Structure formats: C-alpha cells, structure tokens
C-alpha cells in the first residue's frame, strides 16, 4: 500500500508532499512509513511499527483522511 499526496498553493508558496506506505519490517510484521516535506526536497521520514498489517492499514487510512481535510490531494 502506497499513497502519494500533494498540496500546492502558489500564492502562499506552498509546495508540499506527503507519502504514506505500509511495508514489511525485519520481523515479518508491518511498519507504517510516512514521508513528508517540500516538493523537490528530501523531506523527513517517520517509521512506526504497529504489528499487524491490518493495524498499519487502519492507521494509514486515518492519516489519509486527516491530510485530505488539510487540503492535500491524491496524486
């Protein structure tokens, strides 16, 4: 599962991206990986080990809904 979002507002000089992905970790479980920052830059990364794939997907869905409320759009 991988989701890429962008928020572009030229008047405010706002060019941001937000990526959400569920990936396997070293212990055969799932980890939620979130990357965000300015488009064209390296950005930041946060990795949260949540255990099961289902839990990671639920958390990813909640993050997606929150970002959509803040003006991000699917790319």
C-alpha positions in Angstrom: 0.0 0.0 0.0 1.5 3.3 -1.0 -0.3 6.7 -1.2 1.2 9.9 -2.5 -0.4 13.3 -1.7 0.4 16.8 -2.7 -0.6 20.3 -1.6 0.2 23.1 -4.0 -0.8 26.8 -3.3 1.4 29.1 -5.4 0.0 32.3 -3.7 1.3 31.0 -0.4 4.5 29.5 -1.8 3.2 26.1 -0.5 4.6 23.1 -2.4 4.3 20.0 -0.1 4.2 16.3 -0.5 3.0 13.6 1.9 3.6 9.8 1.4 2.0 7.0 3.4 3.1 3.4 2.9 2.8 0.1 4.7 5.9 -2.0 4.4 7.2 -5.2 5.9 9.8 -4.9 8.7 12.6 -7.3 9.7 10.4 -9.3 12.0 7.8 -10.3 9.4 5.3 -7.7 10.6 4.1 -4.4 9.2 5.5 -0.9 9.6 3.9 2.4 8.7 6.3 4.6 6.9 5.4 8.3 6.5 7.5 10.8 4.4 6.7 14.5 4.1 8.3 17.7 3.1 8.7 20.3 0.3 8.3 19.0 -3.3 11.8 18.6 -4.7 13.5 18.2 -1.3 14.4 15.1 0.7 11.8 15.7 3.4 11.5 13.8 6.6 10.6 10.2 7.5 8.8 8.6 10.4 8.6 4.8 10.8 6.0 3.4 13.2 6.0 -0.4 13.8 2.4 -1.3 14.5 2.5 -5.1 14.5 -0.1 -6.5 12.1 -0.8 -5.4 8.5 -4.4 -4.6 9.4 -3.4 -2.2 12.2 -0.9 -0.4 9.9 -3.6 -0.1 7.2 -6.1 1.3 9.7 -3.6 3.9 10.8 -2.7 4.8 7.2 -6.4 5.3 6.5 -6.8 7.7 9.4 -3.7 9.7 8.3 -5.1 9.9 4.8 -8.4 11.3 5.9 -6.6 13.8 8.1 -4.4 15.0 5.3 -7.3 15.3 2.9 -9.0 17.6 5.4 -5.9 19.8 5.5 -6.0 20.4 1.7 -3.8 17.7 0.3 -4.9 15.9 -2.9 -4.1 12.4 -4.2 -1.6 12.4 -7.0 
